[in-house]
């Protein structure tokens, strides 16, 4: 019965049938989730879902970097819409740099994506919102530069992968990282979970992204977090109770979510 919080999921990317299956499960331990956005249409869908599944679903609005750049008018429309929905926005995200897209297309100019990212960083400062980042490997130090330039401290690097020097830099700056279910079978993620300060850890699923190992063939669901937390406790050599409690409180604190909003009886989903 210990509560869990999914710090990063793409709820809008699930089909209606999958959403029905998702919310038909026993969700008594799941107290909240941050559903991040790809673009304006995705933002609008997440807003609908946050209303339908309140108070469980919180929104992050932004433009995912692993896609074609938005036009100037698309970017303006998105930022204007986000500004009009500040009260519905828990965070800015998912934003960042297109690492995987550049692996497929090495000629892709990262500078243009960096300009878009900096616009979102400035908006996060202006609106006093945390920011959810897609920044892995070689992109992470550059993103740290931008965050430091704008004195950002409330930064969440989701499913982070990077070198030890950058990882230590992120920890010193107070940035948070979230651990995915592949902590059960990926050595790289296990090492990150073991080394990163427990006070700056969260857990996520990044659903509907599918996982392997014990999750092969399963629809990604937030309750997978229970197994993630057990794995984190093992690699950190901490009690499972302390890991559950600390990481849940980290999530509420980082996203400025009041635990009281979950005390009401959940709707019959």
Secondary structure as UniProt FT lines:
FT   STRAND          4..9
FT   HELIX           11..13
FT   HELIX           16..24
FT   STRAND          30..35
FT   HELIX           40..52
FT   TURN            53..56
FT   STRAND          57..61
FT   HELIX           72..84
FT   HELIX           86..88
FT   STRAND          89..96
FT   HELIX           99..104
FT   TURN            106..107
FT   HELIX           110..127
FT   STRAND          130..134
FT   HELIX           138..149
FT   TURN            150..151
FT   STRAND          155..158
FT   HELIX           164..172
FT   TURN            173..174
FT   STRAND          176..179
FT   HELIX           181..184
FT   HELIX           187..195
FT   HELIX           198..200
FT   STRAND          201..203
FT   TURN            207..208
FT   HELIX           213..215
FT   TURN            216..217
FT   HELIX           222..224
FT   HELIX           225..236
FT   HELIX           240..254
FT   TURN            255..256
FT   HELIX           259..262
//
